[in-house]
Amino acid sequence: MPRFEYLVPQSISQMTKHLAEYGEDAKVIAGGQSLLVLINQGLVSPGVLVSLNEVAGLDQIVHDDSKGLEIGAAVTQTQIATSALIREKYMGLAQAAEKVGSVHVRNLGTVGGNVCHADPGADSPPALLALQASVKAVSRRGERIILAWGARP
């Protein structure tokens, strides 16, 4: 396996700073279920991996009646599949998460990775599309909302 630097930011601000500093040489990692396969196959060779696992708030599922459901990028498929909140209000999403890979993959694999990897066979994106989900993308330049179904916010 190639060598790379592994950074573990504690905040979104630190994370975006690392990503801006290392640019295209950096890849974001949380569960690593897709990225590590690509690295092992030699298809990508980042010099830096920036972990989401300690970034405050990215491992949380929050629901507000006025804002709806917010799922952090580091939330695992198992967390989604077993969340009482999601099972009650968004059963299709919980069912999609139950179908992702094996138990091992669900325990480590994240919704952020599942969406960002853009595998045509991924289970989460169709459920998120059906729910008219949006993604909050954050960088050093700020943040923006990307609607999954292509409409403008």
N, C-alpha and C positions, 0 to 999 in steps of 0.2 A: 504494500500500500504506500502511496506517495506520502511525503512529509508535508505537513501544513501547520500553521499556527492556529491555536484554538483559543478564541476570546469569549469570555463570559460576562457580558454587560449586565448591569443590575437595573437599568432603566431604558426606556425608549430613546431618551436623549443620548445615552452612551452608545446604544446600538446603532443609531443613525450616524453618530460621529464615526464609529468604526467603519461602517459601510461606505461613507463618503471618503474616508481616508484611504481605504484599500481599493475602492472602485470595483472594477470587473474582476480583480484577483480574489475578491471575497464572495463567499456563498453563505446564505443563512441556513442554519440547521436547528431542528428541534428534535423530532423523533429519528430522523435520518433514514427512514425506511426506503425512500427513493434515492436520495442523494448519495448515500454510501454505496449503493449498487452501481450508480454511474461512475463514482470514483474508482471502485474496484475494477470495473470494466475498462477503465482508462478513457472514458468518454468525456469526463471533465477532470480538471486537475487544479483546484483552487489552491492558492497559497495561504489563504486564511479562511477558517470557518468561524462564523459569528453565531453563537448559541442563543436561542430564545428562551432557554429553560429557566433562567434566573431573572428574566425581565419582568418586573412587577406588573401584575395584572393580565399578562398574556396567557395564563393558565386558568382563567376564570370564565364561568358562564353566568351571565347576569340578565335578568329580565325586568323590564320596567313597562307598565301598561301603556305609557305614552310613547316610549322609544322602541319598544319591542325587545327582541332577543339580541344580545351581544355575546359572541363567542370569541375568545382570544385565540390567536394564531397557534398557540402552543397547547391548546386543549386537545386531548387524545380522542380517538374514535371511541374508545371504551367509556370515557367520561360522557360523551354525547349519547351513546347507546344506553347508558345506565342512569342518566340524569332524570330524576322524577319530574322536574320542570319541563324538560324537552319531551319526555314521554307523554305528559299531560297535554301540552299545548302544540307540539310539533312532532307528532308521532311518525310521520313519514321520514323526517330527518333521523330520528332514533333508529328506525328500521333500516335506513340506508347505512348508517354507521355499523349496525350489526353485521352487515354483509361484507364489510371491508376485510380482505385478506384472511389471515389466521388470527387466533387469539393473540399471539405474539405481536403481529403487525398492528392490531387494534390497540394493544396496550402501549405501544411506542409511537405509532403513526399519529400524526396530528391533522386536524382539519385544514390548517394553513398549508401544510405540505401537500395534502391531497389535492387541494385546489391549485396551488402554484405549480405543481409538477405537470399539470395539464395532460395527464394520461387519459386518452379517450375512453378507457374502461373504468375510470374512477367512479366511485359510488356516491360521494358527497355532492359533487357539482350539480347533477340533475335534481336532487332534492332541494338544494339551495336555490336553483333556478326556479323550481316550482313555487317556492316560498317568496319569490321576488326579492332575494337577498341582495345586500350590497356589501362591499368590502371597503374598509378604511385603509388606504395606503399612506404610509408615513415615510418621509425622508427629511433630510436637513433643510430642504426648501419648504417644508410644511406638510400638510396632509390634504388628501382629496378622497372623495367618495366615488367608487366605481360601482355602477349598478350591474348586477349579473345578467340582467335580461336586455341590456343595451340601451335602455332609455336614458335620457339626461336627467340628473337630479334637479 
